[in-house]
Amino acid sequence: MIIKSAFFTLLGFATAAVASGPPTPWDGYLGDEDCERRIRAWSESDPDRVRVDRYGTSRDGRPLWVATVSSDLQVADDRPMILVVGGLDALHPAGTEYAVRLTEELLRNHGDTLEEVTFLVIPRANPDGIAALMNGVHDGRRGGSRRVDADRDGLFDEDGPRDLDGDGVISMMRLVDPPLDHPATHLSDPGESRLMKTPDRAKGERATHAMFIEGMDQDRDGRIAEDGVGEVRIDRNFMHLFTEHDAVSGPYPLSEPEALALAELVLDRPRIVGALVFGPHDTAVAMPDLKKKDESGRTPIGIDAGDEAMHRRLQASWKINAGQVRSSDEDDRGSLHAWLYAHRGIPTLATTGWGRPDHTPEEDAESPDAEAGAETDSESPAPSDPEAAGWLAWSDAVRDGAGFVEWRSFDHPDLGPVEIGGMVAGFTVNPPVSELDGLAAGQAAFLADLASMRPRLVIEGPEVRDLGGGVVRIRMAVRNDGRLPLRTAMARTNRAIRPLRVALEIDPDRILQGSRQELIDGLPADGGRREVSWTIRRPYKPVRIILDDPQFGLRTIDVPTITTTLPGDDR
């Protein structure tokens, strides 16, 4: 690894003395030590129901914790499991808050659910990134701590963002009428001048500004802030549709110790029947694509069309219990939730946990821009990005402008006069701390409902019928009374999970009809059923039927073959 030279270390200047910027979106959230202390306190205060284990170590040496939550830890590993993951994306520390608070809600108010299902909760899957984000300038980082030569100049992380105006927040810079070296790409949105937009040339719009992340050309390559820290995102480092030759995704799948440890944990626990992943992705509000395939033409970009009904049922429960009706979203390539579903066949929801709230007319009236807005609303064009404009209006009306850094002039050492400002990174995905408990209560209610939806295998029979001549027929059926299928369509397609095995423990020479072992690769929800039968020469002792499922364990049934049932036609 090449270490940046003293020249780049010393290339600095005094920042302007300006008023402090807005509070960070995560004011009041759990810091690194507080988070660990709170997690470990679960097992100390409730040792019969919570076990906290270290499942790995981050790149910087921080412990990665998983909590096993069950009514009885002695049998927790033998029960169906639901996985909950938060804190994968450093810019989404709300995921940690949700995971912590919903766990406490499950322990307080969902004891009946813990009697049937075990929860695996990972509150902070990227501790390095979140610690760095919270303990310094708000630089908007999202990844872990791997150093990367993003601009391929032989130096690592030498040209990252800089807090030039000293307000504690890395914002954007806009340069009007830029030189040829930095072509204009944006203009002020006519519908909301604080926001920037790309021009619609069909409407005669032309770009007027070049846009940059707040920073300098520290390595003198003509580019601004193009090689910073925290660029490899843990939630882009999993195998499904991994993007090669992309600094954000990492050098190869599972290159990051945080991603590798999480994948190993999942692979070591085959009884996971559902998952909830908090982060920047959304499959809880918007339906994933049902048609598009990857380059091979076989792998869905979103979800298999055969799983549409299942996914809509999950979304309906999320809406009822968590109450979320709006969400942002990102490309799913390399994400944890996409890998869990596409490679492991696990029903999975990805969620930001929170969407833009509606604000009331009273809040609108209190906004400092309300009076001016009332005079111009009828004449102003609509904003080109209604969602961004909605967040900005909510920030003004409810959060005292905390979501936006007002544009301010700054004399840039490389670019000359610029303006620094823009939306605060993370504001739209991290709710105020006062909202967290209520949100987590709804999320815990969803998890309890998810647990109740799980496949439930019911055995019909077995029945034994004497056919005469020392021959008997054994019949039984396996029925799924759960609201989720036994195996997703994706799991059946990629054979991610071994089928349910139904076997008759008997000398094969005694079987006249039927296979000694039947494989059931799935059962539909709401009563999906499969019948199995054998015709055998009656043995001198009971026979045993074995049902072996990787998610629901082993069950045996001893069947006596002496029966009072009337013999068949050959009696």
C-alpha positions as CSV (number, residue, x, y, z in Angstrom):
1,M,0.0,0.0,0.0
2,I,1.3,3.4,-0.9
3,I,0.9,6.0,1.8
4,K,0.1,9.6,0.8
5,S,3.0,12.0,0.9
6,A,3.6,14.7,3.4
7,F,2.8,17.1,0.6
8,F,-0.8,16.0,0.6
9,T,-0.9,15.9,4.3
10,L,0.2,19.5,4.6
11,L,-1.9,20.8,1.7
12,G,-4.4,22.7,3.7
13,F,-5.6,26.1,4.6
14,A,-7.5,27.9,7.3
15,T,-11.2,27.4,7.0
16,A,-13.6,30.3,7.1
17,A,-15.1,31.1,10.5
18,V,-18.8,30.7,9.9
19,A,-21.8,29.9,11.9
20,S,-22.2,26.2,12.8
21,G,-24.2,24.1,10.3
22,P,-27.4,22.2,10.9
23,P,-27.4,19.3,13.4
24,T,-26.6,15.9,12.0
25,P,-29.6,13.7,11.2
26,W,-28.5,11.2,13.9
27,D,-28.3,13.6,16.9
28,G,-29.2,11.5,19.9
29,Y,-28.5,8.2,18.3
30,L,-26.4,5.5,19.9
31,G,-22.6,6.0,19.6
32,D,-20.2,3.1,19.3
33,E,-19.7,2.4,23.0
34,D,-23.3,3.1,23.9
35,C,-24.5,0.7,21.3
36,E,-22.3,-2.2,22.5
37,R,-23.2,-1.5,26.1
38,R,-26.9,-1.6,25.3
39,I,-26.7,-4.8,23.3
40,R,-24.7,-6.6,26.0
41,A,-27.1,-5.5,28.6
42,W,-29.8,-7.6,27.0
43,S,-28.1,-10.9,27.9
44,E,-27.1,-9.5,31.4
45,S,-30.7,-8.5,32.3
46,D,-32.5,-11.4,30.5
47,P,-30.0,-14.3,30.3
48,D,-32.6,-16.9,29.7
49,R,-33.9,-15.3,26.6
50,V,-31.0,-13.4,25.0
51,R,-27.5,-14.6,24.1
52,V,-25.1,-12.1,22.6
53,D,-22.2,-13.6,20.5
54,R,-19.4,-12.2,18.5
55,Y,-19.8,-13.5,15.0
56,G,-16.8,-11.6,13.5
57,T,-14.4,-8.6,13.6
58,S,-14.5,-5.5,11.4
59,R,-11.5,-4.4,9.4
60,D,-10.5,-1.9,12.1
61,G,-10.9,-4.6,14.8
62,R,-14.3,-3.8,16.2
63,P,-16.5,-6.7,17.3
64,L,-19.5,-7.7,15.2
65,W,-22.3,-8.7,17.5
66,V,-25.4,-10.9,17.0
67,A,-28.1,-11.4,19.5
68,T,-30.1,-14.6,19.6
69,V,-33.5,-13.9,21.1
70,S,-35.8,-16.8,22.1
71,S,-38.0,-17.9,25.0
72,D,-35.7,-20.8,25.6
73,L,-32.0,-20.5,24.5
74,Q,-31.6,-24.3,25.0
75,V,-33.7,-25.0,21.9
76,A,-33.3,-21.7,20.1
77,D,-31.1,-23.1,17.4
78,D,-33.7,-25.8,16.6
79,R,-36.5,-23.4,15.9
80,P,-37.3,-21.5,12.8
81,M,-35.3,-18.2,12.7
82,I,-35.8,-14.7,11.4
83,L,-32.8,-12.5,10.7
84,V,-32.8,-8.8,11.3
85,V,-29.8,-6.7,10.1
86,G,-29.2,-3.0,10.7
87,G,-26.2,-0.6,10.3
88,L,-24.9,-2.0,7.0
89,D,-24.7,1.4,5.4
90,A,-22.8,3.9,7.5
91,L,-25.1,6.7,6.3
92,H,-28.1,4.8,7.8
93,P,-27.4,4.6,11.5
94,A,-31.2,4.5,11.9
95,G,-31.0,0.8,11.0
96,T,-29.1,0.2,14.3
97,E,-31.7,2.2,16.2
98,Y,-34.5,0.2,14.7
99,A,-32.8,-3.2,15.4
100,V,-32.0,-2.3,19.0
101,R,-35.4,-0.9,19.8
102,L,-37.5,-3.5,18.0
103,T,-35.5,-6.2,19.9
104,E,-36.5,-4.6,23.2
105,E,-40.1,-4.4,22.0
106,L,-40.1,-8.1,21.1
107,L,-38.8,-8.9,24.6
108,R,-41.4,-6.7,26.2
109,N,-44.6,-7.3,24.3
110,H,-44.2,-10.4,22.0
111,G,-43.3,-13.2,24.3
112,D,-45.7,-15.5,22.6
113,T,-43.8,-15.1,19.3
114,L,-40.6,-15.9,21.1
115,E,-42.1,-19.2,22.2
116,E,-42.2,-20.3,18.5
117,V,-39.5,-18.5,16.6
118,T,-35.9,-17.4,17.2
119,F,-34.7,-14.0,16.2
120,L,-31.2,-13.3,15.1
121,V,-30.5,-9.6,15.4
122,I,-27.4,-7.8,14.1
123,P,-27.8,-4.2,15.1
124,R,-24.6,-2.7,13.7
125,A,-23.1,-4.7,10.8
126,N,-20.7,-1.8,9.8
127,P,-19.3,-0.4,13.0
128,D,-16.2,1.1,11.5
129,G,-18.2,3.3,9.0
130,I,-20.8,4.5,11.5
131,A,-18.1,5.3,14.1
132,A,-16.2,7.3,11.6
133,L,-19.3,9.2,10.5
134,M,-20.4,10.0,14.0
135,N,-17.1,11.0,15.4
136,G,-15.9,13.6,13.0
137,V,-17.1,15.9,10.2
138,H,-20.3,14.7,8.6
139,D,-18.7,13.6,5.3
140,G,-21.6,11.4,4.1
141,R,-19.5,8.2,4.1
142,R,-21.4,5.0,3.5
143,G,-18.8,2.2,3.5
144,G,-16.3,0.6,5.8
145,S,-12.6,1.4,6.4
146,R,-10.9,-0.3,3.5
147,R,-8.5,2.2,1.8
148,V,-9.0,2.4,-2.0
149,D,-7.2,4.0,-4.9
150,A,-10.4,5.1,-6.5
151,D,-8.8,7.4,-9.1
152,R,-6.0,4.8,-10.0
153,D,-3.1,7.2,-9.3
154,G,-1.2,5.0,-6.9
155,L,-2.3,6.8,-3.9
156,F,-5.0,5.8,-1.4
157,D,-7.8,8.1,-0.1
158,E,-5.7,11.2,-0.8
159,D,-8.3,13.4,-2.3
160,G,-11.4,13.1,-0.3
161,P,-14.1,15.7,0.7
162,R,-13.0,18.7,2.8
163,D,-15.1,20.8,5.1
164,L,-14.0,24.0,3.5
165,D,-16.5,26.4,5.2
166,G,-16.1,24.8,8.6
167,D,-19.7,24.1,9.3
168,G,-19.1,20.4,10.2
169,V,-21.0,19.1,7.1
170,I,-19.7,18.0,3.7
171,S,-22.1,19.6,1.3
172,M,-22.1,20.3,-2.5
173,M,-20.4,23.1,-4.4
174,R,-21.9,24.8,-7.4
175,L,-19.9,26.9,-9.9
176,V,-21.8,29.2,-12.2
177,D,-20.5,29.6,-15.8
178,P,-17.7,27.1,-15.3
179,P,-14.6,26.8,-17.5
180,L,-14.2,24.1,-20.2
181,D,-12.4,21.9,-17.7
182,H,-15.6,21.5,-15.7
183,P,-18.5,21.6,-18.1
184,A,-21.9,22.7,-16.7
185,T,-24.3,19.9,-15.9
186,H,-27.1,21.4,-13.8
187,L,-29.3,24.5,-13.3
188,S,-31.4,25.7,-10.5
189,D,-34.8,24.1,-10.4
190,P,-37.4,26.7,-11.5
191,G,-39.9,25.2,-9.2
192,E,-37.5,25.3,-6.1
193,S,-34.4,27.4,-6.6
194,R,-32.5,25.8,-3.8
195,L,-32.5,22.5,-5.6
196,M,-30.4,21.7,-8.6
197,K,-31.6,19.7,-11.6
198,T,-30.3,18.4,-14.9
199,P,-31.6,20.3,-17.9
200,D,-34.5,19.2,-20.0
201,R,-33.2,20.2,-23.4
202,A,-36.6,19.5,-25.0
203,K,-38.0,22.4,-23.0
204,G,-35.1,24.7,-23.9
205,E,-33.3,24.3,-20.6
206,R,-29.5,24.7,-20.5
207,A,-27.1,23.8,-17.8
208,T,-25.6,26.8,-16.0
209,H,-23.6,25.2,-13.1
210,A,-20.9,22.6,-12.6
211,M,-21.4,20.6,-9.4
212,F,-18.8,19.2,-7.0
213,I,-18.6,17.5,-3.7
214,E,-17.2,20.0,-1.1
215,G,-13.5,19.7,-1.3
216,M,-10.3,20.5,-3.2
217,D,-8.0,19.1,-5.9
218,Q,-5.5,17.9,-3.3
219,D,-3.6,15.6,-5.6
220,R,-3.5,18.2,-8.5
221,D,-5.0,15.9,-11.0
222,G,-7.7,18.3,-12.1
223,R,-10.5,16.6,-10.2
224,I,-12.2,17.6,-7.0
225,A,-12.7,15.2,-4.0
226,E,-12.7,12.0,-6.2
227,D,-10.8,9.7,-3.9
228,G,-12.0,9.8,-0.3
229,V,-12.4,7.4,2.6
230,G,-15.2,4.9,3.3
231,E,-15.9,4.1,-0.4
232,V,-16.3,0.3,-0.3
233,R,-19.9,-0.2,0.8
234,I,-20.6,-3.4,2.8
235,D,-24.1,-3.6,1.3
236,R,-22.6,-3.7,-2.2
237,N,-20.1,-6.5,-1.4
238,F,-22.4,-9.6,-1.6
239,M,-22.5,-12.1,-4.5
240,H,-25.8,-11.5,-6.2
241,L,-25.2,-9.3,-9.3
242,F,-21.9,-8.1,-7.9
243,T,-20.5,-5.2,-9.9
244,E,-16.9,-5.8,-10.9
245,H,-14.3,-3.1,-11.4
246,D,-16.2,-0.7,-9.2
247,A,-14.6,0.9,-6.2
248,V,-17.9,1.1,-4.3
249,S,-18.5,-2.7,-4.5
250,G,-15.0,-3.7,-3.4
251,P,-12.3,-5.8,-5.2
252,Y,-14.3,-9.0,-5.1
253,P,-17.4,-10.4,-3.4
254,L,-17.1,-10.8,0.3
255,S,-13.7,-8.9,0.3
256,E,-14.8,-7.0,3.4
257,P,-14.6,-8.9,6.7
258,E,-18.0,-7.5,7.7
259,A,-19.7,-9.0,4.6
260,L,-17.8,-12.3,4.9
261,A,-18.7,-12.8,8.5
262,L,-22.4,-12.0,7.9
263,A,-22.5,-14.5,4.9
264,E,-20.9,-17.2,7.0
265,L,-23.4,-16.6,9.8
266,V,-26.3,-17.1,7.4
267,L,-24.8,-20.2,5.8
268,D,-24.3,-21.7,9.3
269,R,-27.9,-21.2,10.2
270,P,-30.1,-23.1,7.6
271,R,-33.3,-22.5,9.7
272,I,-33.6,-18.9,8.7
273,V,-37.1,-18.6,7.2
274,G,-37.4,-14.8,6.8
275,A,-35.3,-11.7,7.0
276,L,-35.6,-7.9,7.4
277,V,-32.7,-5.7,6.3
278,F,-32.5,-2.0,7.1
279,G,-30.7,0.2,4.8
280,P,-31.0,2.4,1.7
281,H,-32.9,-0.2,-0.4
282,D,-36.6,-0.7,-0.5
283,T,-38.7,-3.8,-1.4
284,A,-41.2,-3.1,1.4
285,V,-43.1,-0.2,-0.2
286,A,-42.5,-0.6,-4.0
287,M,-42.8,-3.9,-5.7
288,P,-39.5,-5.2,-7.1
289,D,-39.2,-5.8,-10.8
290,L,-40.9,-9.1,-11.8
291,K,-39.7,-9.3,-15.4
292,K,-36.2,-8.1,-16.0
293,K,-33.4,-10.7,-15.9
294,D,-29.6,-10.4,-15.7
295,E,-27.3,-10.9,-18.6
296,S,-27.7,-14.7,-18.4
297,G,-31.4,-14.3,-19.0
298,R,-32.1,-16.6,-16.0
299,T,-31.6,-14.6,-12.8
300,P,-34.3,-12.0,-11.9
301,I,-33.1,-8.5,-11.3
302,G,-35.9,-8.1,-8.7
303,I,-37.9,-11.1,-7.7
304,D,-39.2,-14.2,-9.5
305,A,-42.7,-13.7,-10.8
306,G,-43.7,-16.9,-8.9
307,D,-43.1,-15.1,-5.6
308,E,-45.3,-12.0,-6.4
309,A,-48.2,-13.2,-4.2
310,M,-45.8,-13.9,-1.3
311,H,-44.1,-10.6,-1.6
312,R,-47.4,-8.6,-1.8
313,R,-48.5,-10.4,1.4
314,L,-45.3,-9.3,3.1
315,Q,-45.7,-5.7,1.9
316,A,-49.3,-5.6,3.1
317,S,-48.2,-6.6,6.6
318,W,-45.4,-4.0,6.5
319,K,-47.8,-1.3,5.5
320,I,-50.4,-2.3,8.2
321,N,-47.9,-2.7,11.0
322,A,-45.0,-0.4,10.2
323,G,-47.2,2.2,8.5
324,Q,-44.6,3.1,5.9
325,V,-46.0,4.3,2.6
326,R,-43.1,6.2,1.0
327,S,-39.5,5.2,0.5
328,S,-36.4,6.0,-1.5
329,D,-34.6,3.1,-3.2
330,E,-31.2,2.2,-4.8
331,D,-29.8,-0.3,-7.2
332,D,-29.9,-3.8,-5.5
333,R,-26.7,-5.1,-7.1
334,G,-24.4,-6.7,-4.5
335,S,-26.8,-6.0,-1.7
336,L,-27.4,-8.3,1.3
337,H,-31.2,-8.5,0.9
338,A,-30.8,-9.5,-2.8
339,W,-28.3,-12.2,-1.9
340,L,-30.5,-13.6,0.9
341,Y,-33.5,-13.9,-1.5
342,A,-31.8,-14.8,-4.8
343,H,-29.0,-17.1,-3.5
344,R,-30.5,-18.4,-0.3
345,G,-34.2,-18.5,-1.2
346,I,-35.2,-16.6,2.0
347,P,-38.3,-14.3,1.9
348,T,-36.7,-11.0,2.6
349,L,-37.8,-7.4,2.9
350,A,-35.4,-4.5,2.5
351,T,-36.5,-1.2,4.0
352,T,-35.3,2.3,4.9
353,G,-37.7,2.0,7.9
354,W,-39.1,5.5,7.3
355,G,-40.5,7.7,4.6
356,R,-41.2,11.3,4.1
357,P,-43.9,12.3,6.6
358,D,-46.9,14.4,5.7
359,H,-46.9,17.8,7.4
360,T,-50.0,19.5,8.5
361,P,-51.4,22.9,7.3
362,E,-50.6,24.3,10.7
363,E,-46.9,23.3,10.2
364,D,-47.0,24.8,6.7
365,A,-48.3,28.1,8.2
366,E,-45.4,28.1,10.7
367,S,-42.8,27.8,8.0
368,P,-40.7,30.9,7.5
369,D,-41.3,30.8,3.8
370,A,-45.1,30.2,4.1
371,E,-46.2,33.9,3.5
372,A,-43.9,34.3,0.5
373,G,-44.9,31.0,-0.9
374,A,-48.6,31.8,-0.6
375,E,-48.0,34.8,-2.9
376,T,-46.1,32.9,-5.6
377,D,-47.5,29.3,-5.6
378,S,-50.0,30.0,-8.3
379,E,-47.3,31.3,-10.6
380,S,-44.4,29.0,-9.8
381,P,-43.8,25.9,-11.9
382,A,-43.8,22.6,-10.2
383,P,-40.5,21.3,-8.9
384,S,-38.9,18.8,-11.2
385,D,-38.3,16.4,-8.3
386,P,-41.4,16.5,-6.1
387,E,-39.9,14.1,-3.6
388,A,-36.9,16.3,-2.9
389,A,-39.1,19.4,-2.8
390,G,-41.3,17.6,-0.3
391,W,-38.4,16.8,1.9
392,L,-37.2,20.4,1.7
393,A,-40.7,21.7,2.6
394,W,-40.9,19.3,5.6
395,S,-37.4,20.3,6.7
396,D,-38.5,24.0,6.6
397,A,-41.9,23.4,8.3
398,V,-41.0,20.8,10.9
399,R,-37.3,20.6,11.4
400,D,-36.3,24.3,11.3
401,G,-34.4,23.8,8.1
402,A,-32.1,21.0,9.5
403,G,-32.2,19.1,6.2
404,F,-30.6,21.8,4.1
405,V,-27.5,23.9,4.1
406,E,-28.3,27.2,2.6
407,W,-26.1,28.2,-0.4
408,R,-23.3,30.5,0.7
409,S,-20.6,32.2,-1.3
410,F,-17.0,30.8,-0.8
411,D,-13.7,31.8,-2.4
412,H,-12.4,28.4,-3.5
413,P,-8.6,28.1,-3.9
414,D,-8.9,26.0,-7.1
415,L,-12.2,27.1,-8.6
416,G,-12.6,30.7,-7.5
417,P,-16.0,32.0,-6.4
418,V,-18.4,29.1,-5.7
419,E,-21.5,28.5,-3.5
420,I,-21.5,25.7,-0.9
421,G,-24.8,24.2,0.2
422,G,-27.5,21.6,-0.6
423,M,-29.4,18.8,1.1
424,V,-27.8,17.2,4.2
425,A,-26.7,13.7,3.4
426,G,-28.7,11.1,5.4
427,F,-31.5,13.5,6.4
428,T,-34.2,11.7,4.4
429,V,-33.4,8.2,5.8
430,N,-32.7,8.9,9.5
431,P,-35.7,10.1,11.5
432,P,-35.6,12.3,14.5
433,V,-34.7,10.4,17.7
434,S,-38.2,11.2,19.0
435,E,-39.8,9.1,16.3
436,L,-37.7,5.9,16.8
437,D,-39.6,4.1,19.5
438,G,-42.9,4.4,17.6
439,L,-41.4,3.2,14.4
440,A,-39.7,0.3,16.1
441,A,-42.9,-0.8,17.8
442,G,-44.5,-1.1,14.3
443,Q,-41.5,-2.9,12.9
444,A,-41.6,-5.4,15.8
445,A,-45.3,-6.0,15.1
446,F,-44.5,-6.8,11.5
447,L,-41.8,-9.3,12.7
448,A,-44.3,-11.0,14.9
449,D,-46.7,-11.2,12.0
450,L,-43.9,-12.5,9.7
451,A,-43.2,-15.2,12.3
452,S,-46.9,-16.2,12.3
453,M,-46.8,-16.4,8.5
454,R,-44.0,-18.9,8.4
455,P,-44.7,-22.3,6.8
456,R,-46.4,-24.7,9.1
457,L,-46.2,-28.4,8.2
458,V,-49.1,-30.6,9.2
459,I,-49.1,-34.3,8.8
460,E,-52.3,-36.0,7.6
461,G,-52.3,-39.7,8.6
462,P,-50.6,-41.9,8.1
463,E,-53.3,-44.5,7.2
464,V,-52.6,-48.2,6.8
465,R,-54.9,-50.4,4.6
466,D,-54.7,-54.2,4.5
467,L,-54.8,-55.3,0.9
468,G,-54.6,-59.0,1.7
469,G,-52.0,-61.6,1.1
470,G,-49.6,-59.9,3.5
471,V,-49.6,-56.6,1.6
472,V,-50.5,-53.2,3.0
473,R,-50.7,-49.7,1.7
474,I,-49.4,-46.8,3.7
475,R,-50.7,-43.3,2.8
476,M,-50.0,-39.9,4.3
477,A,-50.0,-36.3,3.2
478,V,-47.9,-33.2,4.1
479,R,-49.8,-29.9,4.2
480,N,-48.5,-26.3,4.6
481,D,-51.0,-24.3,6.7
482,G,-48.7,-21.3,6.8
483,R,-49.3,-18.0,5.0
484,L,-45.9,-18.3,3.3
485,P,-44.9,-21.1,0.9
486,L,-42.5,-23.9,1.9
487,R,-39.7,-22.7,-0.4
488,T,-39.9,-19.5,-2.5
489,A,-40.1,-19.9,-6.3
490,M,-36.5,-18.6,-6.4
491,A,-35.3,-21.2,-4.0
492,R,-36.9,-23.9,-6.2
493,T,-35.3,-22.4,-9.3
494,N,-31.8,-22.3,-7.9
495,R,-32.1,-25.2,-5.5
496,A,-30.8,-23.0,-2.7
497,I,-32.5,-25.2,0.0
498,R,-32.6,-29.0,0.0
499,P,-36.2,-30.4,-0.5
500,L,-38.2,-31.8,2.3
501,R,-37.3,-35.5,2.4
502,V,-40.1,-38.1,3.2
503,A,-38.5,-41.5,3.7
504,L,-39.8,-45.0,4.6
505,E,-37.4,-46.8,6.8
506,I,-37.8,-50.4,5.5
507,D,-35.9,-53.0,3.6
508,P,-36.2,-51.8,-0.1
509,D,-37.0,-55.4,-1.2
510,R,-40.4,-55.1,0.7
511,I,-41.5,-52.1,-1.3
512,L,-43.9,-53.1,-4.1
513,Q,-45.0,-49.6,-5.1
514,G,-43.6,-46.2,-4.4
515,S,-40.1,-44.8,-3.8
516,R,-38.4,-45.4,-0.5
517,Q,-37.6,-41.7,-0.5
518,E,-39.8,-38.9,-1.8
519,L,-38.5,-35.3,-2.2
520,I,-40.9,-32.4,-1.9
521,D,-39.3,-29.2,-3.2
522,G,-42.0,-26.9,-2.0
523,L,-45.6,-26.5,-0.9
524,P,-47.8,-23.5,-1.7
525,A,-49.1,-21.3,1.2
526,D,-52.6,-21.6,2.7
527,G,-53.0,-25.4,2.5
528,G,-50.6,-26.5,-0.2
529,R,-50.6,-30.3,0.0
530,R,-48.6,-33.4,-1.2
531,E,-49.6,-37.0,-0.8
532,V,-47.2,-39.9,-0.5
533,S,-48.0,-43.6,-0.5
534,W,-46.2,-47.0,-0.4
535,T,-47.4,-50.5,-1.0
536,I,-45.3,-52.9,0.9
537,R,-45.1,-56.5,2.1
538,R,-46.0,-56.4,5.7
539,P,-43.0,-56.5,8.0
540,Y,-43.0,-58.1,11.4
541,K,-42.6,-54.8,13.2
542,P,-43.8,-51.2,12.8
543,V,-42.1,-49.2,10.1
544,R,-40.8,-45.7,10.5
545,I,-41.5,-42.6,8.4
546,I,-38.9,-39.9,8.5
547,L,-39.6,-36.3,7.6
548,D,-36.4,-34.3,7.2
549,D,-36.4,-30.6,6.3
550,P,-33.4,-28.3,6.6
551,Q,-35.5,-25.4,7.9
552,F,-37.9,-27.3,10.2
553,G,-35.9,-30.2,11.4
554,L,-36.4,-34.0,11.7
555,R,-39.6,-35.7,12.6
556,T,-40.2,-39.5,12.8
557,I,-43.5,-41.4,12.9
558,D,-43.7,-45.1,13.8
559,V,-46.4,-46.8,11.9
560,P,-47.9,-50.2,13.0
561,T,-48.7,-52.3,10.0
562,I,-51.2,-54.6,11.8
563,T,-54.6,-52.9,11.1
564,T,-58.2,-53.6,11.7
565,T,-59.0,-52.0,8.3
566,L,-61.0,-54.3,6.0
567,P,-58.8,-56.1,3.4
568,G,-58.9,-55.0,-0.2
569,D,-60.3,-56.6,-3.2
570,D,-58.2,-59.7,-2.9
571,R,-59.5,-60.5,0.6
